[in-house]
Amino acid sequence: MDTGTLLLGILTLCLAGVTFHAWHLGNEKRDVVLLGVFSALMGAVSAAVAVVL
């Protein structure tokens, strides 16, 4: 596995964890949605990089 792909995957998991934690703490819904959107975009980029490389 390429190092860049591994780092993007770790960053995606970290961002997803932060999103879950923010939701669990009861942060504002719009903030949690924004974190979720960026987490999903990072996941899509990670998947695309894994397929291309």
Secondary structure, DSSP 8 states (H G I E B T S, - for coil): --HHHHHHHHHHHHHHHHHHHHHHHT--HHHHHHHHHHHHHHHHHHHHHHHH-
